[in-house]
Amino acid sequence: MLGRSLLMPSDARRSAMSHKSPKIAALIADLQGHDLDAHYLGYFACFNRGQFYEAHDVLEELWLADRHGPNGSFYKGLIQFAGAFVHLQKDCPKYPRLRPAAALLTLAEDNFRAYPAMHERLDLGFVRALITDWRVRLVSADFTRNPLTLDNAPKLTLAN
């Protein structure tokens, strides 16, 4: 069942959130007018381009409006999932971020627990498998090797 916050959001709600951030408004401009909220669609567009911080930012606006609603933990989990990859992108010897990335993967997994395998057109079974896979990559290298490369960043798709 699709949450009401994702179905055809009112223009007033959308513009009230988007006007706060011209950068976010620009990221989601071409995603307006679809059956899912442009912020939600923007998360996946940014995530799949490897713009994990931007994915986090775009969805955060939607989460802030609905953090206590039925999809609050779902959005929070997606934000944490993207955040894990922000840590992987920014990891460096001076400021290691592999353990924080693993911690965010675990938090995301915890936030997805209440939701079915398919939620808001997202295959959470697949996302849960990605979480396990990336956490194993980090742990098996004892947090000494960053598994993220330009060629292996995960991609997320929505069902029709």
Secondary structure, 3 states (H helix, E strand, C coil): CCCCCCECCCHHHHHHHHCCCHHHHHHHHHHCCCCECHHHHHHHHHHHCCCHHHHHHHHHHHHHHHCCCCCHHHHHHHHHHHHHHHHHHHCCCCCCCHHHHHHHHHHHHHHHCCCCCEECCEEHHHHHHHHHHHHHHHHHCCCCCCCCCCCCCCCCCECC
